[in-house]
Structures are given as structure tokens and as C-alpha cells.
Amino acid sequence: GSHAQLEDTAPRIVEHPTDVLVTRGDPATLSCKAEGRPAPEVEWYKDGERVETDREDPRSHRTLLPGGSLFFLRILHGRRGKPDEGVYVCVARNYLGEATSRNASLEVAGE
């Protein structure tokens, strides 16, 4: 079987996202930074659902930045829905385990 290398460490979140209040159409960033060896994969969840970024959908307005932060090119917010508003959490995983950030809410101002 495979043995964990001594230097390998389970992920831990070193920078948690904070609540943001944004104006519709503006860019926004939810910060998240995770450490671990091997470098953890970061995924974002909104209200419990996995957030798709431009990795899965090239047309997505959401980008996963190299450090793990989630960047919105512009906040989408229409009369019919508020696709970006919600509670976000960042999850970092490697083979040794996973770490979950604290919750951060993204709110759209002025509606």
C-alpha cells in the first residue's frame, strides 16, 4: 500500500473568505488560501452546491484563482434570480484529508 510521506500534510485553510457586499455588475473576490502537501485542490460550494468555474464551463463568469480564491468577473443579478448571492464555503482536499473554510456570505447591494 501507499504510505504517507513524512513531509506530506493534510490541508488546512490559512486564509478564510469573509462576507462581501457587492454591487450588481461589479467584480468580486472571495478569498481562500489553503496549505498542504501535496498542494490541495480547492473547490467552492454555494448553499451546499458545488460552484462551477471556468474550469468546467469556459463561458463561466467565475474563475478559480491559482491560490484558491474565487473571482467573479461581474456579479450576475437579475429580476428572475440572484445566481451569485448566497453562502459560500471553500473546501481544500488532498489524499490525507480535507479542510473546510468558514462560511462567507455574498450579498448584492441595492436591490
N, CA, C and O of each residue as an XYZ file, in Angstrom:
444
protein
N       0.836     -1.205      0.000
C       0.000      0.000      0.000
C       0.852      1.228      0.000
O       2.070      1.154      0.162
N       0.225      2.346     -0.179
C       0.979      3.601     -0.217
C       1.067      4.163      1.198
O       0.082      4.184      1.936
N       2.225      4.603      1.549
C       2.434      5.192      2.871
C       2.528      6.698      2.725
O       3.115      7.204      1.768
N       1.958      7.399      3.665
C       2.074      8.856      3.646
C       3.530      9.232      3.862
O       4.190      8.706      4.759
N       4.015     10.124      3.055
C       5.364     10.630      3.256
C       5.371     11.500      4.507
O       4.376     12.147      4.831
N       6.495     11.509      5.201
C       6.567     12.279      6.440
C       6.296     13.760      6.204
O       5.709     14.440      7.044
N       6.737     14.248      5.037
C       6.577     15.685      4.786
C       5.155     16.040      4.368
O       4.757     17.204      4.414
N       4.398     15.031      3.962
C       3.058     15.329      3.472
C       2.152     15.746      4.623
O       2.221     15.184      5.717
N       1.305     16.732      4.366
C       0.404     17.221      5.411
C      -0.992     17.387      4.849
O      -1.174     17.731      3.681
N      -1.963     17.138      5.690
C      -3.358     17.352      5.300
C      -3.584     18.844      5.086
O      -2.870     19.669      5.656
N      -4.562     19.191      4.274
C      -4.811     20.613      4.002
C      -5.252     21.349      5.249
O      -5.890     20.780      6.136
N      -4.904     22.615      5.302
C      -5.506     23.496      6.290
C      -5.738     24.843      5.616
O      -4.969     25.275      4.758
N      -6.809     25.483      6.027
C      -7.147     26.786      5.446
C      -6.349     27.851      6.196
O      -6.460     27.973      7.416
N      -5.556     28.611      5.471
C      -4.759     29.650      6.121
C      -5.362     31.040      5.891
O      -5.040     31.985      6.611
N      -6.225     31.161      4.900
C      -6.953     32.429      4.723
C      -8.403     32.092      4.424
O      -8.716     31.440      3.428
N      -9.273     32.546      5.302
C     -10.693     32.239      5.149
C     -11.385     33.352      4.368
O     -10.971     34.510      4.422
N     -12.444     32.988      3.642
C     -13.227     34.027      2.973
C     -13.982     34.862      4.006
O     -14.307     34.384      5.092
N     -14.250     36.103      3.650
C     -15.041     36.975      4.517
C     -16.276     37.420      3.751
O     -16.303     37.394      2.521
N     -17.301     37.831      4.498
C     -18.544     38.288      3.879
C     -18.252     39.467      2.955
O     -17.449     40.342      3.278
N     -18.909     39.475      1.818
C     -18.752     40.600      0.901
C     -20.115     41.139      0.496
O     -21.092     40.405      0.353
N     -20.133     42.444      0.319
C     -21.312     43.142     -0.182
C     -20.871     43.784     -1.483
O     -19.954     44.606     -1.497
N     -21.523     43.411     -2.576
C     -21.085     43.883     -3.885
C     -22.243     44.511     -4.636
O     -23.413     44.255     -4.351
N     -21.886     45.336     -5.597
C     -22.877     45.956     -6.463
C     -23.022     45.096     -7.704
O     -22.035     44.601     -8.250
N     -24.249     44.923     -8.143
C     -24.515     44.128     -9.340
C     -23.651     44.618    -10.502
O     -23.520     45.821    -10.731
N     -23.070     43.672    -11.223
C     -22.256     44.022    -12.377
C     -20.801     44.287    -12.050
O     -19.969     44.373    -12.953
N     -20.480     44.418    -10.761
C     -19.095     44.651    -10.363
C     -18.367     43.325    -10.186
O     -18.996     42.287     -9.980
N     -17.039     43.363    -10.266
C     -16.287     42.158     -9.934
C     -16.233     41.952     -8.422
O     -16.451     42.883     -7.647
N     -15.943     40.737     -8.022
C     -15.815     40.431     -6.600
C     -14.882     39.250     -6.435
O     -14.737     38.420     -7.332
N     -14.254     39.188     -5.280
C     -13.379     38.055     -4.976
C     -13.703     37.520     -3.593
O     -13.829     38.279     -2.633
N     -13.836     36.207     -3.504
C     -13.930     35.538     -2.210
C     -12.582     34.869     -1.979
O     -12.165     33.997     -2.742
N     -11.910     35.291     -0.915
C     -10.556     34.795     -0.667
C     -10.590     33.414     -0.046
O     -11.462     33.095      0.762
N      -9.622     32.603     -0.440
C      -9.413     31.331      0.244
C      -8.002     30.900     -0.086
O      -7.594     30.890     -1.247
N      -7.264     30.544      0.946
C      -5.914     30.052      0.714
C      -5.728     28.825      1.584
O      -5.999     28.842      2.785
N      -5.261     27.762      0.955
C      -5.062     26.510      1.679
C      -3.618     26.070      1.520
O      -2.986     26.283      0.485
N      -3.116     25.446      2.582
C      -1.794     24.865      2.516
C      -1.894     23.375      2.748
O      -2.831     22.894      3.386
N      -0.929     22.653      2.228
C      -0.875     21.216      2.422
C       0.104     20.639      1.427
O       0.462     21.281      0.440
N       0.533     19.423      1.698
C       1.378     18.733      0.737
C       0.824     17.341      0.528
O       0.611     16.634      1.513
N       0.582     16.914     -0.670
C       0.670     17.730     -1.894
C      -0.331     18.887     -1.874
O      -1.316     18.867     -1.135
N      -0.054     19.891     -2.701
C      -0.897     21.090     -2.722
C      -2.359     20.690     -2.902
O      -2.699     19.961     -3.834
N      -3.217     21.168     -2.012
C      -4.617     20.729     -2.088
C      -5.361     21.303     -3.284
O      -5.061     22.395     -3.766
N      -6.335     20.539     -3.745
C      -7.292     21.018     -4.745
C      -8.369     21.781     -4.007
O      -8.868     21.321     -2.980
N      -8.730     22.944     -4.521
C      -9.750     23.753     -3.869
C     -11.038     23.720     -4.680
O     -11.026     23.863     -5.902
N     -12.136     23.529     -3.984
C     -13.455     23.642     -4.602
C     -14.289     24.573     -3.750
O     -14.089     24.693     -2.542
N     -15.231     25.228     -4.410
C     -16.144     26.130     -3.714
C     -17.553     25.554     -3.749
O     -17.954     24.909     -4.718
N     -18.282     25.795     -2.691
C     -19.686     25.390     -2.619
C     -20.506     26.611     -2.237
O     -20.104     27.409     -1.390
N     -21.653     26.741     -2.872
C     -22.580     27.820     -2.539
C     -23.880     27.189     -2.089
O     -24.488     26.406     -2.820
N     -24.307     27.534     -0.872
C     -25.535     26.963     -0.319
C     -25.521     25.445     -0.473
O     -26.555     24.835     -0.745
N     -24.347     24.839     -0.298
C     -24.233     23.389     -0.349
C     -24.030     22.795     -1.732
O     -23.787     21.594     -1.851
N     -24.125     23.609     -2.785
C     -23.947     23.088     -4.140
C     -22.588     23.504     -4.676
O     -22.121     24.619     -4.438
N     -21.963     22.590     -5.401
C     -20.647     22.900     -5.935
C     -20.734     24.046     -6.945
O     -21.635     24.085     -7.782
N     -19.799     24.961     -6.852
C     -19.770     26.118     -7.752
C     -18.986     25.749     -9.006
O     -17.848     25.287     -8.925
N     -19.600     25.956    -10.152
C     -18.885     25.731    -11.409
C     -18.055     26.958    -11.730
O     -18.521     28.091    -11.605
N     -16.818     26.718    -12.145
C     -15.960     27.824    -12.572
C     -15.603     27.624    -14.033
O     -16.084     26.691    -14.675
N     -14.758     28.504    -14.555
C     -14.410     28.398    -15.978
C     -13.591     27.141    -16.269
O     -13.329     26.823    -17.429
N     -13.187     26.426    -15.212
C     -12.546     25.125    -15.478
C     -13.547     24.151    -16.083
O     -13.221     23.408    -17.008
N     -14.767     24.159    -15.554
C     -15.793     23.243    -16.075
C     -16.529     23.845    -17.259
O     -16.900     23.141    -18.198
N     -16.735     25.145    -17.206
C     -17.506     25.826    -18.245
C     -16.741     27.066    -18.688
O     -16.705     28.061    -17.965
N     -16.124     27.016    -19.879
C     -15.299     28.135    -20.333
C     -16.058     29.466    -20.391
O     -15.446     30.534    -20.388
N     -17.381     29.398    -20.442
C     -18.142     30.651    -20.504
C     -18.477     31.184    -19.120
O     -19.080     32.250    -18.994
N     -18.096     30.462    -18.098
C     -18.455     30.880    -16.742
C     -17.829     32.226    -16.409
O     -16.727     32.545    -16.856
N     -18.558     33.014    -15.610
C     -18.032     34.306    -15.165
C     -17.271     34.158    -13.848
O     -16.831     35.147    -13.262
N     -17.120     32.913    -13.389
C     -16.396     32.671    -12.141
C     -15.091     31.944    -12.445
O     -15.069     30.977    -13.206
N     -14.017     32.417    -11.849
C     -12.696     31.856    -12.084
C     -12.083     31.434    -10.758
O     -12.147     32.166     -9.769
N     -11.488     30.246    -10.747
C     -10.735     29.810     -9.577
C      -9.313     30.322     -9.752
O      -8.609     29.916    -10.676
N      -8.894     31.215     -8.863
C      -7.548     31.784     -8.950
C      -6.524     30.757     -8.455
O      -6.865     29.850     -7.696
N      -5.263     30.907     -8.892
C      -4.249     29.916     -8.531
C      -4.150     29.643     -7.031
O      -3.912     28.501     -6.635
N      -4.322     30.643     -6.205
C      -4.214     30.413     -4.765
C      -5.427     29.733     -4.145
O      -5.359     29.244     -3.018
N      -6.542     29.701     -4.883
C      -7.750     29.088     -4.352
C      -8.912     30.044     -4.175
O     -10.027     29.622     -3.870
N      -8.654     31.349     -4.366
C      -9.741     32.316     -4.249
C     -10.704     32.185     -5.427
O     -10.343     31.703     -6.500
N     -11.930     32.625     -5.196
C     -12.956     32.584     -6.236
C     -13.193     34.002     -6.721
O     -13.555     34.883     -5.941
N     -12.985     34.220     -8.020
C     -13.119     35.551     -8.600
C     -14.334     35.601     -9.517
O     -14.512     34.740    -10.379
N     -15.168     36.618     -9.320
C     -16.330     36.853    -10.182
C     -16.003     38.020    -11.104
O     -15.706     39.119    -10.636
N     -16.057     37.788    -12.409
C     -15.802     38.876    -13.362
C     -16.812     39.992    -13.155
O     -16.470     41.174    -13.169
N     -18.044     39.597    -12.966
C     -19.092     40.567    -12.653
C     -20.180     39.794    -11.937
O     -20.440     38.627    -12.231
N     -20.798     40.459    -11.004
C     -21.840     39.803    -10.222
C     -23.115     39.777    -11.038
O     -23.619     40.817    -11.461
N     -23.629     38.581    -11.255
C     -24.875     38.430    -12.001
C     -26.038     38.538    -11.028
O     -26.032     37.939     -9.952
N     -27.017     39.302    -11.423
C     -28.137     39.545    -10.526
C     -29.285     40.066    -11.388
O     -29.227     41.176    -11.915
N     -30.305     39.264    -11.519
C     -31.404     39.697    -12.364
C     -32.695     39.704    -11.593
O     -32.744     39.282    -10.437
N     -33.744     40.183    -12.231
C     -35.050     40.163    -11.567
C     -35.482     38.733    -11.271
O     -36.140     38.455    -10.268
N     -35.093     37.832    -12.173
C     -35.556     36.449    -12.009
C     -34.741     35.674    -10.994
O     -35.206     34.669    -10.459
N     -33.534     36.130    -10.727
C     -32.740     35.324     -9.809
C     -31.494     36.042     -9.373
O     -31.103     37.059     -9.945
N     -30.881     35.500     -8.357
C     -29.656     36.068     -7.831
C     -28.623     34.946     -7.822
O     -28.292     34.399     -6.770
N     -28.117     34.611     -9.013
C     -27.298     33.392     -9.098
C     -26.036     33.435     -8.256
O     -25.498     32.386     -7.899
N     -25.555     34.623     -7.934
C     -24.293     34.682     -7.190
C     -24.490     34.917     -5.701
O     -23.558     34.748     -4.914
N     -25.703     35.306     -5.311
C     -25.927     35.606     -3.906
C     -26.055     34.297     -3.131
O     -26.670     33.343     -3.608
N     -25.482     34.258     -1.953
C     -25.603     33.047     -1.152
C     -24.463     32.911     -0.166
O     -23.666     33.829      0.030
N     -24.406     31.760      0.440
C     -23.370     31.467      1.426
C     -22.362     30.522      0.792
O     -22.709     29.444      0.310
N     -21.110     30.952      0.803
C     -20.044     30.206      0.147
C     -19.119     29.579      1.182
O     -18.939     30.087      2.288
N     -18.548     28.463      0.777
C     -17.548     27.817      1.609
C     -16.504     27.224      0.669
O     -16.814     26.760     -0.429
N     -15.278     27.253      1.127
C     -14.160     26.778      0.325
C     -13.660     25.477      0.957
O     -13.461     25.406      2.170
N     -13.461     24.452      0.128
C     -13.021     23.148      0.621
C     -11.717     22.781     -0.090
O     -11.640     22.789     -1.318
N     -10.711     22.465      0.696
C      -9.407     22.069      0.154
C      -9.184     20.598      0.473
O      -9.390     20.156      1.604
N      -8.760     19.843     -0.543
C      -8.579     18.400     -0.347
C      -7.247     17.929     -0.907
O      -6.785     18.405     -1.944
N      -6.641     16.987     -0.203
C      -5.624     16.141     -0.807
C      -5.821     14.735     -0.256
O      -6.794     14.476      0.452
N      -4.905     13.830     -0.574
C      -5.183     12.432     -0.215
C      -5.194     12.207      1.296
O      -5.689     11.180      1.761
N      -4.661     13.140      2.057
C      -4.640     12.977      3.511
C      -5.901     13.491      4.201
O      -6.126     13.223      5.381
N      -6.720     14.231      3.455
C      -7.933     14.714      4.102
C      -8.451     15.975      3.454
O      -8.078     16.316      2.331
N      -9.315     16.663      4.174
C      -9.867     17.894      3.637
C     -10.052     18.903      4.749
O     -10.151     18.554      5.925
N     -10.097     20.155      4.353
C     -10.324     21.254      5.289
C     -11.394     22.146      4.693
O     -11.425     22.373      3.483
N     -12.266     22.647      5.544
C     -13.364     23.497      5.096
C     -13.230     24.858      5.749
O     -13.003     24.963      6.954
N     -13.372     25.894      4.947
C     -13.284     27.249      5.483
C     -14.558     27.592      6.243
O     -15.535     26.843      6.219
N     -14.530     28.729      6.913
C     -15.784     29.180      7.498
C     -16.661     29.757      6.390
O     -16.197     30.056      5.290
N     -17.928     29.900      6.713
C     -18.891     30.397      5.728
C     -18.679     31.877      5.456
O     -18.325     32.643      6.353
N     -18.899     32.264      4.222
C     -18.863     33.672      3.860
C     -20.086     33.951      2.995
O     -20.379     33.213      2.055
N     -20.792     35.023      3.325
C     -21.970     35.322      2.511
C     -21.636     36.407      1.498
O     -20.920     37.366      1.787
N     -22.182     36.222      0.299
C     -22.052     37.228     -0.738
C     -23.423     37.838     -0.919
O     -24.393     37.152     -1.241
N     -23.484     39.143     -0.706
C     -24.754     39.849     -0.838
C     -24.629     40.897     -1.911
O     -23.585     41.529     -2.064
N     -25.697     41.076     -2.650
C     -25.714     42.088     -3.704
C     -26.467     43.307     -3.166
O     -27.603     43.206     -2.700
N     -25.810     44.438     -3.244
C     -26.361     45.665     -2.660
C     -27.414     46.305     -3.548
O     -27.435     46.119     -4.765
N     -28.258     47.041     -2.921
C     -29.099     47.992     -3.630
C     -30.308     47.413     -4.315
O     -30.935     48.095     -5.126
N     -30.663     46.172     -4.019
C     -31.874     45.635     -4.653
C     -32.965     45.550     -3.596
O     -34.082     45.126     -3.893
